[in-house]
Amino acid sequence: MVEQGDELLTVKTPRTDPRVLRTRQLIRDAFIDLLQEYDLEKITVNRIAARSTISRVTFYLHYRDIPDLMDKMADDMINEIHTILREVPEKPQVEVDWTILLRILEHIAENSKFYTVLLASKRVSVFTDRLMKLMVEIISKRAESRIASSTAPAVNVPNDIAIWYGSSAFIGTIVCWLRNDMPYTPLYLAKQLSLLFRLHQNPSHT
């Protein structure tokens, strides 16, 4: 709200037309379904258009090509996780607390088809790489905060190695969890991962 004289002017954020959002969701759902049936190289715009009951022209109104579609989907995936994590309070005394892990795992469980296909089944690199980058950022930020506030001597492990280990272990655990039809609840898995992180991640700057 912006006050100007006796008037109140409302600053509005532009909203995407719901029809555009529906069309994009149809395209993305079709792409996920096709990935369950075909290798990525065999998926074409024609197949996506036919599966999503739109025309090729409509597809190109939203995406340049299939790599652009995947890139936009990966962006949305990370943005959704960032939105979830903004609600989690920071706890600098640990590298990654179980609340953060729980929120991420709950999100993955709620979108299990998406993540099973793109991470655990086809291992589409753009999605794995983006999620890995996000985990590196989260672990790095938390570890730096913990190091700055800690007076206890740290295990002599280079910071980058500890972060690579933690992020890779997290992604690998998610993949196994999805491939095994999520035998543990997000809450249970988050708490177990948190215990493992505390045992094995105690980076120091060397």
Buried (B, 14 or more C-beta within 10 A) or exposed (E): EEEEEEEEEEEEEEEEEEEEEEBBEBBBBBBBBBBEEEEBEEBEBEBBBBBBEBEEEBBEEBBEEBEEBBBBBBEEBBEEBEEBBEEBEEBBEBBBBBBBBBBBBBBBBEEBEBBBBBBBBBEBEBBBEBBBEBBBBBBBBBBBBBBEEEEEEBEEBEBEEBBBBBBEBBBEBBBEBBEEEBEEEBEEBBBBBBEBBBEBBBBBEE
